[in-house]
Amino acid sequence: MSKETQTCACAQETDEQKYQRIAEVIEEYGARKTNLIQILHMAQGIFGYLPIELQRFIADKLHLPLSEVHGVVTFYSYFSTTPRGKYTIGVCLGTACYVRGGKKIIERMKEILSIGPGETTPDAKFSLEVMRCIGACGLAPALTVNGKVYKQVNPDKLKSLIANL
């Protein structure tokens, strides 16, 4: 696969073009409070994250207070207010994963990537997140990379997993 086919066209759009696309999404879904979460999902897909300026734009378009939009953004772990890396690694620390070594997984990831949860590497390649439960309790400890679940993760094999991304 060539580099061109791996690069998202949205990365080449100006912010103005991205805002225009978001305005079109709002028009398509309707400027109603009931559509806020879906609009935020679409906006994050376009921008890659939800900076405060974008939240303000959406709030204005939906005639909502910024505090309400920001409250939704910060409540759901799916949304990010800072840019994420190419690979978002989510380490499950739900009860089953925690008991079966999830804490060791997160500690090893911190060593390997030199970042903590909620941070992104300086090269924007990796972001590290803590997740409360990914629904893979029988496969614990587990983690996700861009939504793909990795089961029965061994802390000693994390370097290899990361190198193969």
PyMOL CGO cylinders between C-alpha atoms (Angstrom):
from pymol import cmd
from pymol.cgo import CYLINDER

trace = [
    CYLINDER, 0.00, 0.00, 0.00, 1.45, 3.36, -0.96, 0.3, 1, 1, 1, 1, 1, 1,
    CYLINDER, 1.45, 3.36, -0.96, 1.82, 6.24, 1.47, 0.3, 1, 1, 1, 1, 1, 1,
    CYLINDER, 1.82, 6.24, 1.47, -0.88, 8.18, -0.39, 0.3, 1, 1, 1, 1, 1, 1,
    CYLINDER, -0.88, 8.18, -0.39, -3.51, 5.50, 0.22, 0.3, 1, 1, 1, 1, 1, 1,
    CYLINDER, -3.51, 5.50, 0.22, -2.65, 5.34, 3.91, 0.3, 1, 1, 1, 1, 1, 1,
    CYLINDER, -2.65, 5.34, 3.91, -3.06, 9.08, 4.47, 0.3, 1, 1, 1, 1, 1, 1,
    CYLINDER, -3.06, 9.08, 4.47, -6.52, 10.35, 5.27, 0.3, 1, 1, 1, 1, 1, 1,
    CYLINDER, -6.52, 10.35, 5.27, -7.67, 13.13, 2.95, 0.3, 1, 1, 1, 1, 1, 1,
    CYLINDER, -7.67, 13.13, 2.95, -9.01, 14.98, 6.00, 0.3, 1, 1, 1, 1, 1, 1,
    CYLINDER, -9.01, 14.98, 6.00, -5.41, 15.55, 7.15, 0.3, 1, 1, 1, 1, 1, 1,
    CYLINDER, -5.41, 15.55, 7.15, -4.98, 17.78, 4.09, 0.3, 1, 1, 1, 1, 1, 1,
    CYLINDER, -4.98, 17.78, 4.09, -8.09, 19.85, 4.72, 0.3, 1, 1, 1, 1, 1, 1,
    CYLINDER, -8.09, 19.85, 4.72, -7.88, 23.31, 6.23, 0.3, 1, 1, 1, 1, 1, 1,
    CYLINDER, -7.88, 23.31, 6.23, -9.64, 23.98, 9.51, 0.3, 1, 1, 1, 1, 1, 1,
    CYLINDER, -9.64, 23.98, 9.51, -12.13, 26.10, 7.59, 0.3, 1, 1, 1, 1, 1, 1,
    CYLINDER, -12.13, 26.10, 7.59, -13.00, 23.12, 5.37, 0.3, 1, 1, 1, 1, 1, 1,
    CYLINDER, -13.00, 23.12, 5.37, -13.35, 20.89, 8.42, 0.3, 1, 1, 1, 1, 1, 1,
    CYLINDER, -13.35, 20.89, 8.42, -15.69, 23.38, 10.11, 0.3, 1, 1, 1, 1, 1, 1,
    CYLINDER, -15.69, 23.38, 10.11, -17.73, 23.50, 6.89, 0.3, 1, 1, 1, 1, 1, 1,
    CYLINDER, -17.73, 23.50, 6.89, -18.04, 19.71, 6.92, 0.3, 1, 1, 1, 1, 1, 1,
    CYLINDER, -18.04, 19.71, 6.92, -19.16, 19.81, 10.56, 0.3, 1, 1, 1, 1, 1, 1,
    CYLINDER, -19.16, 19.81, 10.56, -21.76, 22.46, 9.72, 0.3, 1, 1, 1, 1, 1, 1,
    CYLINDER, -21.76, 22.46, 9.72, -23.03, 20.13, 6.99, 0.3, 1, 1, 1, 1, 1, 1,
    CYLINDER, -23.03, 20.13, 6.99, -23.20, 17.24, 9.48, 0.3, 1, 1, 1, 1, 1, 1,
    CYLINDER, -23.20, 17.24, 9.48, -25.23, 19.41, 11.86, 0.3, 1, 1, 1, 1, 1, 1,
    CYLINDER, -25.23, 19.41, 11.86, -27.55, 20.41, 9.03, 0.3, 1, 1, 1, 1, 1, 1,
    CYLINDER, -27.55, 20.41, 9.03, -27.95, 16.75, 8.00, 0.3, 1, 1, 1, 1, 1, 1,
    CYLINDER, -27.95, 16.75, 8.00, -28.66, 15.50, 11.53, 0.3, 1, 1, 1, 1, 1, 1,
    CYLINDER, -28.66, 15.50, 11.53, -30.62, 18.55, 12.56, 0.3, 1, 1, 1, 1, 1, 1,
    CYLINDER, -30.62, 18.55, 12.56, -29.59, 21.19, 15.07, 0.3, 1, 1, 1, 1, 1, 1,
    CYLINDER, -29.59, 21.19, 15.07, -31.23, 19.40, 17.99, 0.3, 1, 1, 1, 1, 1, 1,
    CYLINDER, -31.23, 19.40, 17.99, -29.84, 18.57, 21.42, 0.3, 1, 1, 1, 1, 1, 1,
    CYLINDER, -29.84, 18.57, 21.42, -30.86, 14.93, 20.92, 0.3, 1, 1, 1, 1, 1, 1,
    CYLINDER, -30.86, 14.93, 20.92, -28.27, 14.64, 18.14, 0.3, 1, 1, 1, 1, 1, 1,
    CYLINDER, -28.27, 14.64, 18.14, -25.38, 16.06, 20.17, 0.3, 1, 1, 1, 1, 1, 1,
    CYLINDER, -25.38, 16.06, 20.17, -23.51, 12.80, 20.78, 0.3, 1, 1, 1, 1, 1, 1,
    CYLINDER, -23.51, 12.80, 20.78, -23.75, 11.70, 17.16, 0.3, 1, 1, 1, 1, 1, 1,
    CYLINDER, -23.75, 11.70, 17.16, -22.59, 15.15, 15.99, 0.3, 1, 1, 1, 1, 1, 1,
    CYLINDER, -22.59, 15.15, 15.99, -19.66, 15.02, 18.43, 0.3, 1, 1, 1, 1, 1, 1,
    CYLINDER, -19.66, 15.02, 18.43, -18.69, 11.58, 17.09, 0.3, 1, 1, 1, 1, 1, 1,
    CYLINDER, -18.69, 11.58, 17.09, -18.73, 12.91, 13.54, 0.3, 1, 1, 1, 1, 1, 1,
    CYLINDER, -18.73, 12.91, 13.54, -16.83, 16.06, 14.52, 0.3, 1, 1, 1, 1, 1, 1,
    CYLINDER, -16.83, 16.06, 14.52, -14.14, 14.03, 16.26, 0.3, 1, 1, 1, 1, 1, 1,
    CYLINDER, -14.14, 14.03, 16.26, -13.90, 11.85, 13.16, 0.3, 1, 1, 1, 1, 1, 1,
    CYLINDER, -13.90, 11.85, 13.16, -13.29, 14.96, 11.07, 0.3, 1, 1, 1, 1, 1, 1,
    CYLINDER, -13.29, 14.96, 11.07, -10.92, 16.80, 13.43, 0.3, 1, 1, 1, 1, 1, 1,
    CYLINDER, -10.92, 16.80, 13.43, -9.41, 13.83, 15.26, 0.3, 1, 1, 1, 1, 1, 1,
    CYLINDER, -9.41, 13.83, 15.26, -10.27, 15.42, 18.62, 0.3, 1, 1, 1, 1, 1, 1,
    CYLINDER, -10.27, 15.42, 18.62, -12.63, 18.04, 20.09, 0.3, 1, 1, 1, 1, 1, 1,
    CYLINDER, -12.63, 18.04, 20.09, -10.78, 21.26, 21.00, 0.3, 1, 1, 1, 1, 1, 1,
    CYLINDER, -10.78, 21.26, 21.00, -12.71, 23.87, 22.96, 0.3, 1, 1, 1, 1, 1, 1,
    CYLINDER, -12.71, 23.87, 22.96, -13.11, 26.09, 19.87, 0.3, 1, 1, 1, 1, 1, 1,
    CYLINDER, -13.11, 26.09, 19.87, -14.85, 23.24, 18.07, 0.3, 1, 1, 1, 1, 1, 1,
    CYLINDER, -14.85, 23.24, 18.07, -17.06, 22.56, 21.09, 0.3, 1, 1, 1, 1, 1, 1,
    CYLINDER, -17.06, 22.56, 21.09, -18.03, 26.25, 21.08, 0.3, 1, 1, 1, 1, 1, 1,
    CYLINDER, -18.03, 26.25, 21.08, -18.86, 26.07, 17.36, 0.3, 1, 1, 1, 1, 1, 1,
    CYLINDER, -18.86, 26.07, 17.36, -21.10, 23.04, 17.91, 0.3, 1, 1, 1, 1, 1, 1,
    CYLINDER, -21.10, 23.04, 17.91, -22.74, 24.63, 20.95, 0.3, 1, 1, 1, 1, 1, 1,
    CYLINDER, -22.74, 24.63, 20.95, -23.53, 27.77, 18.93, 0.3, 1, 1, 1, 1, 1, 1,
    CYLINDER, -23.53, 27.77, 18.93, -24.97, 25.74, 16.04, 0.3, 1, 1, 1, 1, 1, 1,
    CYLINDER, -24.97, 25.74, 16.04, -27.16, 23.68, 18.40, 0.3, 1, 1, 1, 1, 1, 1,
    CYLINDER, -27.16, 23.68, 18.40, -28.13, 26.72, 20.51, 0.3, 1, 1, 1, 1, 1, 1,
    CYLINDER, -28.13, 26.72, 20.51, -26.73, 25.06, 23.64, 0.3, 1, 1, 1, 1, 1, 1,
    CYLINDER, -26.73, 25.06, 23.64, -24.51, 26.43, 26.37, 0.3, 1, 1, 1, 1, 1, 1,
    CYLINDER, -24.51, 26.43, 26.37, -20.84, 25.54, 25.89, 0.3, 1, 1, 1, 1, 1, 1,
    CYLINDER, -20.84, 25.54, 25.89, -20.84, 24.03, 29.39, 0.3, 1, 1, 1, 1, 1, 1,
    CYLINDER, -20.84, 24.03, 29.39, -23.41, 21.43, 28.29, 0.3, 1, 1, 1, 1, 1, 1,
    CYLINDER, -23.41, 21.43, 28.29, -21.41, 20.38, 25.22, 0.3, 1, 1, 1, 1, 1, 1,
    CYLINDER, -21.41, 20.38, 25.22, -18.18, 20.34, 27.21, 0.3, 1, 1, 1, 1, 1, 1,
    CYLINDER, -18.18, 20.34, 27.21, -19.87, 18.28, 29.93, 0.3, 1, 1, 1, 1, 1, 1,
    CYLINDER, -19.87, 18.28, 29.93, -20.79, 15.60, 27.40, 0.3, 1, 1, 1, 1, 1, 1,
    CYLINDER, -20.79, 15.60, 27.40, -17.31, 15.64, 25.83, 0.3, 1, 1, 1, 1, 1, 1,
    CYLINDER, -17.31, 15.64, 25.83, -15.58, 15.21, 29.18, 0.3, 1, 1, 1, 1, 1, 1,
    CYLINDER, -15.58, 15.21, 29.18, -18.08, 12.64, 30.50, 0.3, 1, 1, 1, 1, 1, 1,
    CYLINDER, -18.08, 12.64, 30.50, -17.57, 10.05, 27.77, 0.3, 1, 1, 1, 1, 1, 1,
    CYLINDER, -17.57, 10.05, 27.77, -14.11, 8.47, 27.54, 0.3, 1, 1, 1, 1, 1, 1,
    CYLINDER, -14.11, 8.47, 27.54, -14.47, 8.04, 23.77, 0.3, 1, 1, 1, 1, 1, 1,
    CYLINDER, -14.47, 8.04, 23.77, -14.11, 11.77, 23.23, 0.3, 1, 1, 1, 1, 1, 1,
    CYLINDER, -14.11, 11.77, 23.23, -10.74, 13.49, 23.41, 0.3, 1, 1, 1, 1, 1, 1,
    CYLINDER, -10.74, 13.49, 23.41, -10.00, 17.17, 23.91, 0.3, 1, 1, 1, 1, 1, 1,
    CYLINDER, -10.00, 17.17, 23.91, -6.38, 16.76, 22.80, 0.3, 1, 1, 1, 1, 1, 1,
    CYLINDER, -6.38, 16.76, 22.80, -4.94, 15.23, 19.63, 0.3, 1, 1, 1, 1, 1, 1,
    CYLINDER, -4.94, 15.23, 19.63, -4.45, 11.48, 19.81, 0.3, 1, 1, 1, 1, 1, 1,
    CYLINDER, -4.45, 11.48, 19.81, -1.67, 9.47, 18.29, 0.3, 1, 1, 1, 1, 1, 1,
    CYLINDER, -1.67, 9.47, 18.29, -1.95, 7.29, 15.20, 0.3, 1, 1, 1, 1, 1, 1,
    CYLINDER, -1.95, 7.29, 15.20, -2.38, 4.33, 17.55, 0.3, 1, 1, 1, 1, 1, 1,
    CYLINDER, -2.38, 4.33, 17.55, -4.56, 4.73, 20.62, 0.3, 1, 1, 1, 1, 1, 1,
    CYLINDER, -4.56, 4.73, 20.62, -3.77, 2.02, 23.14, 0.3, 1, 1, 1, 1, 1, 1,
    CYLINDER, -3.77, 2.02, 23.14, -6.46, 1.46, 25.73, 0.3, 1, 1, 1, 1, 1, 1,
    CYLINDER, -6.46, 1.46, 25.73, -5.44, -0.68, 28.70, 0.3, 1, 1, 1, 1, 1, 1,
    CYLINDER, -5.44, -0.68, 28.70, -8.37, -2.23, 30.52, 0.3, 1, 1, 1, 1, 1, 1,
    CYLINDER, -8.37, -2.23, 30.52, -8.34, -1.79, 34.28, 0.3, 1, 1, 1, 1, 1, 1,
    CYLINDER, -8.34, -1.79, 34.28, -11.79, -3.22, 34.89, 0.3, 1, 1, 1, 1, 1, 1,
    CYLINDER, -11.79, -3.22, 34.89, -12.02, -5.65, 37.80, 0.3, 1, 1, 1, 1, 1, 1,
    CYLINDER, -12.02, -5.65, 37.80, -11.12, -8.85, 35.90, 0.3, 1, 1, 1, 1, 1, 1,
    CYLINDER, -11.12, -8.85, 35.90, -8.26, -7.21, 33.98, 0.3, 1, 1, 1, 1, 1, 1,
    CYLINDER, -8.26, -7.21, 33.98, -6.94, -5.48, 37.08, 0.3, 1, 1, 1, 1, 1, 1,
    CYLINDER, -6.94, -5.48, 37.08, -6.93, -8.71, 39.11, 0.3, 1, 1, 1, 1, 1, 1,
    CYLINDER, -6.93, -8.71, 39.11, -5.22, -10.59, 36.27, 0.3, 1, 1, 1, 1, 1, 1,
    CYLINDER, -5.22, -10.59, 36.27, -2.40, -8.08, 35.77, 0.3, 1, 1, 1, 1, 1, 1,
    CYLINDER, -2.40, -8.08, 35.77, -3.85, -4.97, 34.12, 0.3, 1, 1, 1, 1, 1, 1,
    CYLINDER, -3.85, -4.97, 34.12, -1.83, -2.73, 36.44, 0.3, 1, 1, 1, 1, 1, 1,
    CYLINDER, -1.83, -2.73, 36.44, 1.40, -4.42, 35.25, 0.3, 1, 1, 1, 1, 1, 1,
    CYLINDER, 1.40, -4.42, 35.25, 0.31, -3.84, 31.64, 0.3, 1, 1, 1, 1, 1, 1,
    CYLINDER, 0.31, -3.84, 31.64, -0.19, -0.12, 32.19, 0.3, 1, 1, 1, 1, 1, 1,
    CYLINDER, -0.19, -0.12, 32.19, 3.11, 0.20, 34.08, 0.3, 1, 1, 1, 1, 1, 1,
    CYLINDER, 3.11, 0.20, 34.08, 4.99, -1.60, 31.29, 0.3, 1, 1, 1, 1, 1, 1,
    CYLINDER, 4.99, -1.60, 31.29, 3.32, 0.56, 28.63, 0.3, 1, 1, 1, 1, 1, 1,
    CYLINDER, 3.32, 0.56, 28.63, 4.38, 3.68, 30.53, 0.3, 1, 1, 1, 1, 1, 1,
    CYLINDER, 4.38, 3.68, 30.53, 7.98, 2.42, 30.51, 0.3, 1, 1, 1, 1, 1, 1,
    CYLINDER, 7.98, 2.42, 30.51, 7.97, 1.48, 26.82, 0.3, 1, 1, 1, 1, 1, 1,
    CYLINDER, 7.97, 1.48, 26.82, 6.23, 4.60, 25.51, 0.3, 1, 1, 1, 1, 1, 1,
    CYLINDER, 6.23, 4.60, 25.51, 7.59, 7.07, 28.09, 0.3, 1, 1, 1, 1, 1, 1,
    CYLINDER, 7.59, 7.07, 28.09, 4.13, 8.57, 28.53, 0.3, 1, 1, 1, 1, 1, 1,
    CYLINDER, 4.13, 8.57, 28.53, 1.35, 8.22, 31.07, 0.3, 1, 1, 1, 1, 1, 1,
    CYLINDER, 1.35, 8.22, 31.07, -2.37, 7.63, 30.60, 0.3, 1, 1, 1, 1, 1, 1,
    CYLINDER, -2.37, 7.63, 30.60, -4.05, 10.46, 28.72, 0.3, 1, 1, 1, 1, 1, 1,
    CYLINDER, -4.05, 10.46, 28.72, -0.80, 11.43, 26.98, 0.3, 1, 1, 1, 1, 1, 1,
    CYLINDER, -0.80, 11.43, 26.98, 0.52, 11.14, 23.43, 0.3, 1, 1, 1, 1, 1, 1,
    CYLINDER, 0.52, 11.14, 23.43, 4.10, 10.48, 22.38, 0.3, 1, 1, 1, 1, 1, 1,
    CYLINDER, 4.10, 10.48, 22.38, 5.97, 13.53, 20.96, 0.3, 1, 1, 1, 1, 1, 1,
    CYLINDER, 5.97, 13.53, 20.96, 6.00, 11.91, 17.49, 0.3, 1, 1, 1, 1, 1, 1,
    CYLINDER, 6.00, 11.91, 17.49, 2.17, 11.58, 17.67, 0.3, 1, 1, 1, 1, 1, 1,
    CYLINDER, 2.17, 11.58, 17.67, 2.42, 7.85, 17.03, 0.3, 1, 1, 1, 1, 1, 1,
    CYLINDER, 2.42, 7.85, 17.03, 0.94, 6.52, 20.30, 0.3, 1, 1, 1, 1, 1, 1,
    CYLINDER, 0.94, 6.52, 20.30, -1.63, 7.63, 22.83, 0.3, 1, 1, 1, 1, 1, 1,
    CYLINDER, -1.63, 7.63, 22.83, -2.15, 5.73, 26.07, 0.3, 1, 1, 1, 1, 1, 1,
    CYLINDER, -2.15, 5.73, 26.07, -5.57, 5.51, 27.71, 0.3, 1, 1, 1, 1, 1, 1,
    CYLINDER, -5.57, 5.51, 27.71, -6.95, 3.68, 30.73, 0.3, 1, 1, 1, 1, 1, 1,
    CYLINDER, -6.95, 3.68, 30.73, -10.29, 2.00, 30.17, 0.3, 1, 1, 1, 1, 1, 1,
    CYLINDER, -10.29, 2.00, 30.17, -12.60, 0.78, 32.91, 0.3, 1, 1, 1, 1, 1, 1,
    CYLINDER, -12.60, 0.78, 32.91, -14.01, -2.27, 31.10, 0.3, 1, 1, 1, 1, 1, 1,
    CYLINDER, -14.01, -2.27, 31.10, -13.84, -3.30, 27.47, 0.3, 1, 1, 1, 1, 1, 1,
    CYLINDER, -13.84, -3.30, 27.47, -16.17, -6.29, 27.85, 0.3, 1, 1, 1, 1, 1, 1,
    CYLINDER, -16.17, -6.29, 27.85, -13.43, -8.90, 27.43, 0.3, 1, 1, 1, 1, 1, 1,
    CYLINDER, -13.43, -8.90, 27.43, -13.38, -10.10, 31.05, 0.3, 1, 1, 1, 1, 1, 1,
    CYLINDER, -13.38, -10.10, 31.05, -12.93, -13.75, 30.11, 0.3, 1, 1, 1, 1, 1, 1,
    CYLINDER, -12.93, -13.75, 30.11, -9.83, -12.79, 28.11, 0.3, 1, 1, 1, 1, 1, 1,
    CYLINDER, -9.83, -12.79, 28.11, -8.17, -10.68, 30.80, 0.3, 1, 1, 1, 1, 1, 1,
    CYLINDER, -8.17, -10.68, 30.80, -5.88, -8.90, 30.91, 0.3, 1, 1, 1, 1, 1, 1,
    CYLINDER, -5.88, -8.90, 30.91, -6.85, -7.15, 27.71, 0.3, 1, 1, 1, 1, 1, 1,
    CYLINDER, -6.85, -7.15, 27.71, -6.09, -3.97, 25.83, 0.3, 1, 1, 1, 1, 1, 1,
    CYLINDER, -6.09, -3.97, 25.83, -7.22, -2.34, 22.63, 0.3, 1, 1, 1, 1, 1, 1,
    CYLINDER, -7.22, -2.34, 22.63, -5.30, -0.68, 19.82, 0.3, 1, 1, 1, 1, 1, 1,
    CYLINDER, -5.30, -0.68, 19.82, -7.57, 1.56, 17.76, 0.3, 1, 1, 1, 1, 1, 1,
    CYLINDER, -7.57, 1.56, 17.76, -10.51, -0.56, 18.88, 0.3, 1, 1, 1, 1, 1, 1,
    CYLINDER, -10.51, -0.56, 18.88, -8.98, -3.98, 18.14, 0.3, 1, 1, 1, 1, 1, 1,
    CYLINDER, -8.98, -3.98, 18.14, -8.97, -6.17, 21.26, 0.3, 1, 1, 1, 1, 1, 1,
    CYLINDER, -8.97, -6.17, 21.26, -5.81, -7.99, 22.32, 0.3, 1, 1, 1, 1, 1, 1,
    CYLINDER, -5.81, -7.99, 22.32, -6.52, -10.75, 24.83, 0.3, 1, 1, 1, 1, 1, 1,
    CYLINDER, -6.52, -10.75, 24.83, -4.49, -12.35, 27.62, 0.3, 1, 1, 1, 1, 1, 1,
    CYLINDER, -4.49, -12.35, 27.62, -1.76, -9.76, 27.19, 0.3, 1, 1, 1, 1, 1, 1,
    CYLINDER, -1.76, -9.76, 27.19, 1.65, -10.56, 28.63, 0.3, 1, 1, 1, 1, 1, 1,
    CYLINDER, 1.65, -10.56, 28.63, 3.65, -7.54, 29.88, 0.3, 1, 1, 1, 1, 1, 1,
    CYLINDER, 3.65, -7.54, 29.88, 6.85, -9.13, 28.55, 0.3, 1, 1, 1, 1, 1, 1,
    CYLINDER, 6.85, -9.13, 28.55, 5.47, -9.21, 25.00, 0.3, 1, 1, 1, 1, 1, 1,
    CYLINDER, 5.47, -9.21, 25.00, 4.25, -5.60, 24.82, 0.3, 1, 1, 1, 1, 1, 1,
    CYLINDER, 4.25, -5.60, 24.82, 7.40, -4.31, 23.12, 0.3, 1, 1, 1, 1, 1, 1,
    CYLINDER, 7.40, -4.31, 23.12, 6.85, -6.83, 20.33, 0.3, 1, 1, 1, 1, 1, 1,
    CYLINDER, 6.85, -6.83, 20.33, 3.16, -5.91, 20.01, 0.3, 1, 1, 1, 1, 1, 1,
    CYLINDER, 3.16, -5.91, 20.01, 4.04, -2.22, 19.68, 0.3, 1, 1, 1, 1, 1, 1,
    CYLINDER, 4.04, -2.22, 19.68, 6.86, -2.88, 17.22, 0.3, 1, 1, 1, 1, 1, 1,
    CYLINDER, 6.86, -2.88, 17.22, 4.42, -4.75, 14.96, 0.3, 1, 1, 1, 1, 1, 1,
    CYLINDER, 4.42, -4.75, 14.96, 1.92, -1.90, 14.70, 0.3, 1, 1, 1, 1, 1, 1,
]
cmd.load_cgo(trace, "trace")
